[in-house]
Amino acid sequence: MKKIFTLFVALFCTVAMFAQDTKGMFEFADKAGNVVPNGSTLTKTEVEKSGKRLLINTGLFVKPVKPELNGEKLGVKMRVEVENLDHGTIQYCLLGSCSVASEKGTFYSTSNFVETLDNLATEWIMGTDKEGKALKGEATVKLTLVACQKKSSGFDEFGIEQFEWEEKGDCSSVTVKFVCDGTTAINGVTNNTNATVVARYAANGTRLSAPQKGLNIVKLSNGKTVKYIK
């Protein structure tokens, strides 16, 4: 019994260490490559128009930092957990391969090797009324980058080798809250007479006199704190 317990503890520790090895292999970043800290919650309110669609974009990219494990190159995929979706759909992409989610639940992008900064093109495509105006509402998604290893799964009937992707562990997560309340939004901060910017900070806590590229943390006069990526 003691031997079994010791073996279980050793196995648990090995798995825990292995999972920890994938942390930071791939990171969420802005278009300039500035990393968005793991565990961040971002509020996005800036509505954009793309053709006839109205959407709010996360502005997030995937950045390969050190995608190797025991000397072997790893790929990545994104887990998309839709926690709230008042209307519309959530689009998510990896290396130009896009999918959409139209309901709450857990979804995955394709897996692939990412060599350079890649636009995840993850956005809330909102429902509209008869006049083409965006409906008021909210959507919340948790995004997680997952390191994956490409492995052979054998050969098909034509002798062509087939592959599958095996998950190796989570790398980084962020939660994005999309908000459309019918007011004008600029750079992720709602513009209304009831709330003004009283302070602005960088991700490291440095106070800013103006918006900077990357993550901005804004404190409003109504007591709310808003995070957004410029």
N, C-alpha and C positions, 0 to 999 in steps of 0.2 A: 504493500500500500504506500509506504514511504517513497519507494522508487517511482511509482506512478505519479505521486504528487510532485516529486522533484522534477520529473520529466515534463509534467504539465507546466510548471513554473518556468522552466527553461524554454519551452516552446513558446509560451506567452511572451516572455521577454524578447525572444528572437523576432516574433511577429511585430511587437511594438517598436523595436529598433528599426526594423525594415520599413514599417510605415512612416516612421519619422524621417527616414532617409529621403523620402520624396518631397518633403516640405521645401518650398522655395525653388524647386527645379524649374517650374513655370510660374510666372507671376502675372497678375492683371496690371495693366499700365495704361497711360494715356497715349495720345498719338506722338508725343515727344519722347516716349520711353520711360517716363517717370512712373515708378512703381506705386500702385495703390495698396496700402497696407492690408495684410490679411485680416479678415474680420470686419472690415469697414462696412458702414451702411451709408449709401448714397441716395440722396433725394434728387430726382430729375423732374423738371417742370417745363423745360423749353420745348415748345412745339415747333416742328419743322414740317415743311410740305415737300412731298416727293411725288410728282405727278399729281394724281387725284387723291393720294393717300396723305393723311395727317399722322405724324408719329413723334415719339419722344425717344431719342437715341441715348444709350448708355455712354457712348464715347469710349468704350473699353476696347483694349487690344490685349492679345496674349504675347508675353515676352519670354523667350527661352533664356534661362539664366545659366543653369548647369544641368542639362537634360541627360545625365548619364548615371548609371547604377552598375557598380562593379565593372566599369570600363565599357559597358554596353549602352549604346544610344537608345533613348526612350522617345516615344511619341506622346501625344496628349489628346484628350477629348474634354468636352465641357458638359458637366451635369447641370441641368436647368430645372430647378424646383419652383414651379409656379404656385405661389402661396395664395395669391388673390388676383382675380382678373374680372373687373366689373363689365368689360366689353372688349371687343377687338381680339387681337392675337399677339403673341410674342414671337418675334422672329429671332433666330440665333444661327450663327454661321461659324465655320472653321475653314480657312483657306478657300473661301468662295463657295463652299458647299453649305447650303442653307436649308433650314427646316422651320416649321411653324407649330406653335402650340395654341390651341383655341380653348383650353380648359385647364383647371387646376390639376396638378400631378407632377411626376418626375419624368424628364425627357433627357436625351443625350444627343450631342452632335456626333458627327463622324469622328474617327480617330485618324491621326496622321502625324508625320514628323513636321515640326515647325522650326525653320532655320532662322528666321528673322521676325521682327515685330509684325504681327498680323492683326488686321482689323476684324474683330468678332462680329461686327455689324449686328449687334443685339439690340433690339428696339421694341417698343410697344407701339403697334399699329392700331390706332384707335378707331372705334366705331364713330359714325357721323350721323347727323340728323338729315332731314330732307333738303336742307339748305347747304349741306356739305360742311357744316361746322362740327368740330369735335365734341362728342358727348362728354359731360363731366363725369369724373370717376377716378379710380385708382387701380394700379396693378403693382404687385410685389413679387419679385423673383429672387431666389438665392442662386448664385452662380458659383460653381466649383470647378477648378481645373484639376483633372485627374491624369496622372502619369500612366502610360500604357506601354507594354512591351509587345513587339510584333513577333509572333511565333508561327512556325510552319504547322499546318493542320493536315499535311499529307498531300497526295496528288489526286487530281480528278481522273476521269476515264480517258482523257486525252494526254495524260502524263504531265499536265501543267501543275506546278506546285501551288497550293492554296495557303492562305495565311489568315490568322485571326489575331485580334488585339486582346491582351490580358491586362486587366487593371493591376497597378502596382501600389497605388496609394494617392491620397489627395495632396495637392500642392498648395492651393490658396483658394480662399472663398471671399466673396463680397455679396452683400444684399443690396438690391436696387429697388427703391420705391418710386414709382412713376405717379405723378399727380397732375390731373387736369381739372382745374376749378373754374375755368372760364375767364380768368384774368390774364393779362399780358405777362409773359415770363421772359426774362433776359438772363442768360448765363446761369440758369438754374435757380434764380432767386425771384420769387413772386413779387411783382411790382404792384403794390397797393398802398393806400393811404394809412392803413392800420399797422404797417410794419416797415421799419427802415433798418438799414445795416448800421450796427453800433460798433462792431469789431470784426476783423477778418484775420485768419491765421493760416499758416502753412501746416502741412501734416506733422512737422516736428515741433509745433507749438510757437514758432516765430510769428510775431504780429506783422501783418502786411498793411501797407498803405493803399494798395491797389491789387486787383486780381492778378494772380500769377499763373503760368502754365503748370498744369498738374492739379493735384488735389487742393481745394480751397475749403476752409471751414469758416462759415459765416454765422455770427450771432446777430439775431434780430431784436428789435425793440419790444416785440411781443413775447420775448423769452425763449423763442424757438432757436434751434441750431440747425443749419442746413449745410450739408456737404455736397460739393459738386466738382466735376472735372472740367477744366477750361482747355 
